[in-house]
Amino acid sequence: MIQDDKSRIPGAFLAGLVVVLLLLGGLLLLTRSTKIAGPAAEPRLPFTSTEQAYASHIHFSDFKMTRAANFLDQEVTFLFGTVSNDGPRTIREIEVTLEFRDVFNQVVLRDPRRLLGPRSAPLAPGQRREFQIGFEHIPADWNRQLPSIRVTALLLE
């Protein structure tokens, strides 16, 4: 009877070891597939002297800001506006940087965003397009004024 208990211990140990190895293998497979399937970082857009010179042909207007609650009952601030291409070339992609300031005019939030991305329709010369940008976390010391917006990268046709 004592002999039977001792012969079962290696079997139970091996079964436990197999279960642990299967769990570790599944966890490893899950984390590797998540990294592969995750969103790829967008490539940096050029901003050479050509793009910098063309940035003066891009204008922003019709700004409006609103606050709304999302589905988690958190406040989200939205900036609505219009971008216009007043130059002779077609714009494929635009990256802008928005700067929120405090009452002392110091930057409290600097946020780069893509207004036109690789899946957006190009903005032809003379065209205007509305945009919407959502901000979940704006610092409390923001002065409640419109942020400054400037073009920081472009992809032209």
Buried (B, 14 or more C-beta within 10 A) or exposed (E): EEEEEEEEEEEEEEEEEEEEEEEEEEEEEEEEEEEEEEEEEEEEBEBEEEBBEBBEBBEBEEEEBEEEEEEEEEEBBEBEBBBBBEBEBBBBBBBBBBBBBBEEEEEBBEBEBBBBBEEBEBBEEEBEBEBEBEBEEBEEEBBEEBBBBEBBBBBBE
